[in-house]
Amino acid sequence: MNTDQISELVTQVAKQARAASLELASLSTKQKNRFLSALAERLVQETDSILVANSLDLQAAQALDLSGPMTERLTFTPGRIAAMAEGVRQVAALPDPVGFEIERLNPPRGFDLRKVRVPIGVIGIIYESRPNVTIDCAVLCLKSGNAAILRGGKEAFHTNMKLAALIKERLRAADIHEDAVQFIPTTDRRALNALLKQEDTIHCIIPRGGESLIRFVVENSRIPVIKHYAGVCSVYIDAAADPEMAERIVINSKCQRPGVCNAAENLIFHQSAAAQLPRIAKALHDRGVELRVDQHAKALLSGCGLPLVDAHAEDFATEYTDLIISIAVVPDLKAAIELINANTSGHTEAIVTEDADAAKKFLAEVDAGSVFHNASTRFSDGFEFGLGAEIGISTDRLHARGPMGLNELCAYKYVIHGTGDIRET
C-alpha cells in the first residue's frame, strides 16, 4: 500500500472505532461479561492454533536477531495462554466501573449533582513484542466501555492477528459492535504516523515498548499520551534487612524475567548491611548476571573472585532488560532515597527491612508509582494487583500512575438532576 492508502485505512479504522465507542458506553455489564467469559474459554480451546501462529513469529525472530529477553517476551506456552485466559476471567469478575458514583456533591442551589465514571472513548494502544497485550488491552477497554485500536509490532504479527481474529469472532457471537476492538493489519511504520494524527476520533494513546518507541509516539502524537518511558526499578537492602529474605527478593526481582519492565536494575546496600553483598553478588553471578559496581561495592567484592564491571553514574538510570545489575553501597537510608529519586523512572522501588520506621520513611519519600516493603518488584503488575490485567504501567502523574486497570480507563462526567431549577444571577 502507498502512503495515501495507509492513511485512508487508518482513518477508516478510527472512525469505525468512534462509532463503536458510542454504543459501548451503554453496553450492559451482563453482555460485557458474557463476551469475556466466552473469549477466555475460546483462548484455551485454541491453544494449539495460537502456538502455531506464535511459532511463525519465533522463527522470524531469529532473522530479526531479537535479543534473548525480547524473544522470551514474545514466546507463548500453554501455561502463558492459560494465564492470559485467567486474566480475562478476572476482568469479567471485577465490578463494572462505568456509571460508578465517585462523589455526590451538595451545591448551594440544592439540586442533585453527582460525579460518575464514564469511558474515555477510543483508546489507541501501540506495543511491541508481547502478544498477550493484544488480549489484555482488548478486554480492559471493552469492560470499561472503550473502543480499542491495537497496533502491535512486526515481531509478533502472526500471533497478534490470530488473537485479533478470535476477539472478532467472540464479539460477533456476543452481538457486540465488531469494531469495538480493531487491529491495524499492517506493520508499516506509516500506519503509526497516521494513527497519531487521528485526534478527532481517538481520545488517548498508550504506547508500550522500548523507550525509543515511546519517545517517538510522544514527539509525533496530536493525541494525549499516557507514558511509560522505562522501568528503572531498584531494591534497597536496609541495615535491618533479614539476609535470607533479602537474597530471595533480589534474585526474584532481577532473575525471574529480566526482560520485563518490573525487573530490578539497581541493587543498593546500606553500609551496615554490606556484609550480605558478597553472598548475594555470587548468587546473582551464578545465575548469569553481570555485576556493575560502584567503588564502595567493588572494594567489598575485590577478594571474592567475581568478574566486576565499573559502574558509571548513568548505569543507575539505565533499564537493561537483561541479566545486568548496578550495585551501590550507601551510608544511610537518606542517601539510598536520594540515589533512587535521582535515577528512578517512577515505576517501582522496593525496600527490604525489619525496621518499621525505615520502611515508613522509604515508602513516603521515594517518588514512584509503586513502592514495596519486603516484596519483589516483580509484583508490580496488573494481574498481581488483582486488576485482572493492565493496559500499561503509567510513569506519568496525570491522570493515572502505576498499573492501569479498569478505573484508570475511565474519565468522569457530572450528572445533575433538577426540579425545574433556573439560574437568575
Secondary structure as GFF3:
##gff-version 3
##sequence-region A 1 425
A	DSSP	alpha_helix	3	24	.	.	.	ID=ss1
A	DSSP	alpha_helix	29	45	.	.	.	ID=ss2
A	DSSP	alpha_helix	47	64	.	.	.	ID=ss3
A	DSSP	alpha_helix	68	74	.	.	.	ID=ss4
A	DSSP	alpha_helix	78	93	.	.	.	ID=ss5
A	DSSP	beta_strand	101	105	.	.	.	ID=ss6
A	DSSP	beta_strand	112	119	.	.	.	ID=ss7
A	DSSP	beta_strand	122	127	.	.	.	ID=ss8
A	DSSP	alpha_helix	132	143	.	.	.	ID=ss9
A	DSSP	beta_strand	147	151	.	.	.	ID=ss10
A	DSSP	three_ten_helix	154	156	.	.	.	ID=ss11
A	DSSP	alpha_helix	157	173	.	.	.	ID=ss12
A	DSSP	three_ten_helix	178	180	.	.	.	ID=ss13
A	DSSP	beta_strand	181	183	.	.	.	ID=ss14
A	DSSP	alpha_helix	189	195	.	.	.	ID=ss15
A	DSSP	beta_strand	204	208	.	.	.	ID=ss16
A	DSSP	alpha_helix	211	220	.	.	.	ID=ss17
A	DSSP	beta_strand	233	237	.	.	.	ID=ss18
A	DSSP	alpha_helix	243	255	.	.	.	ID=ss19
A	DSSP	beta_strand	264	270	.	.	.	ID=ss20
A	DSSP	three_ten_helix	271	276	.	.	.	ID=ss21
A	DSSP	alpha_helix	277	286	.	.	.	ID=ss22
A	DSSP	beta_strand	290	293	.	.	.	ID=ss23
A	DSSP	alpha_helix	295	301	.	.	.	ID=ss24
A	DSSP	beta_strand	308	310	.	.	.	ID=ss25
A	DSSP	three_ten_helix	313	317	.	.	.	ID=ss26
A	DSSP	beta_strand	324	330	.	.	.	ID=ss27
A	DSSP	alpha_helix	333	343	.	.	.	ID=ss28
A	DSSP	beta_strand	348	352	.	.	.	ID=ss29
A	DSSP	alpha_helix	356	365	.	.	.	ID=ss30
A	DSSP	beta_strand	370	373	.	.	.	ID=ss31
A	DSSP	three_ten_helix	377	379	.	.	.	ID=ss32
A	DSSP	beta_strand	393	394	.	.	.	ID=ss33
A	DSSP	beta_strand	402	403	.	.	.	ID=ss34
A	DSSP	three_ten_helix	407	409	.	.	.	ID=ss35
A	DSSP	beta_strand	410	417	.	.	.	ID=ss36
###
